[in-house]
């Protein structure tokens, strides 16, 4: 269950990063409200998952999901560049996440 909570927390991190962009510097009320709610839920689920999972594992997985997810949303929804070096960096992050998961004692 902790892994499911952590995955959900990571997905919510993607949502709050995206809505932070849409909030235009926290000047648009609806994206700002969604951002705040997603942040709180993401942090709460991360904290809950850390009751069981090691700190290093949980935090790395959470930030990695958020980083790679925000990268993909930037490309797909915001028209950001999908250059080979950026894609290679994302692949390396995902590789690190897999290794972290496989090496976790939980």
C-alpha positions in Angstrom: 0.0 0.0 0.0 2.9 2.4 0.7 4.1 2.0 -2.9 0.7 2.8 -4.2 0.6 5.9 -2.0 4.0 6.9 -3.2 3.0 6.4 -6.9 -0.1 8.5 -6.3 2.0 11.2 -4.6 4.3 11.3 -7.6 1.4 11.7 -10.0 0.0 14.5 -7.9 3.4 16.1 -8.0 3.2 16.2 -11.8 -0.3 17.7 -11.5 0.8 20.5 -9.2 3.9 21.3 -11.3 1.7 21.6 -14.4 -1.0 23.7 -12.6 1.7 25.9 -11.2 2.7 26.7 -14.8 -0.9 27.3 -15.7 -1.4 29.6 -12.6 0.7 32.2 -14.3 2.7 33.1 -11.2 -0.1 32.2 -8.9 -2.3 34.9 -10.4 -5.1 32.6 -11.8 -7.4 31.3 -9.1 -8.5 28.0 -10.4 -5.1 26.6 -11.4 -3.7 28.0 -8.2 -6.4 26.2 -6.1 -5.8 22.9 -8.0 -2.0 23.4 -7.5 -2.4 23.9 -3.7 -4.7 20.9 -3.3 -2.5 18.7 -5.3 0.6 19.8 -3.3 -1.1 19.1 0.0 -2.3 15.7 -1.1 1.1 14.8 -2.6 3.0 15.8 0.5 0.5 13.9 2.7 0.8 10.7 0.7 4.6 11.0 0.6 4.7 11.4 4.4 2.3 8.5 4.8 4.4 6.3 2.5 7.5 7.2 4.5 6.0 5.5 7.6 6.9 2.2 5.9 9.4 3.0 3.1 13.0 4.3 3.7 13.4 8.0 3.4 15.9 7.9 0.6 13.9 5.5 -1.5 10.6 7.3 -1.0 12.0 10.8 -1.7 14.0 9.7 -4.7 11.0 7.9 -6.3 8.7 10.8 -5.6 11.0 13.4 -7.1 11.8 11.2 -10.0 8.2 10.6 -10.9 7.5 14.3 -10.6 10.6 15.3 -12.7 10.1 12.8 -15.5 6.3 13.3 -15.5 6.7 17.1 -15.6 9.2 16.7 -18.4 6.7 14.6 -20.4 3.8 17.0 -19.7 6.0 19.9 -20.8 6.6 18.1 -24.1 3.1 16.9 -24.7 1.0 19.7 -23.4 3.3 22.8 -23.5 5.3 22.2 -26.7 8.7 22.1 -25.0 11.6 20.6 -26.9 12.2 16.9 -27.0 15.9 16.9 -27.8 18.0 13.8 -27.6 20.0 15.0 -24.6 16.8 15.8 -22.6 15.3 12.4 -23.5 18.6 10.7 -22.5 18.5 12.5 -19.1 14.9 11.4 -18.5 15.9 7.8 -19.4 18.8 8.0 -16.9 16.4 9.3 -14.2 13.9 6.4 -14.9 16.9 3.9 -14.8 17.8 5.3 -11.4 14.2 4.9 -10.1 14.1 1.3 -11.2 17.4 0.6 -9.5 16.2 2.3 -6.3 13.0 0.3 -6.3 14.8 -3.0 -6.9 17.4 -2.3 -4.2 14.8 -1.2 -1.6 14.3 -3.7 1.3 10.5 -3.1 1.4 
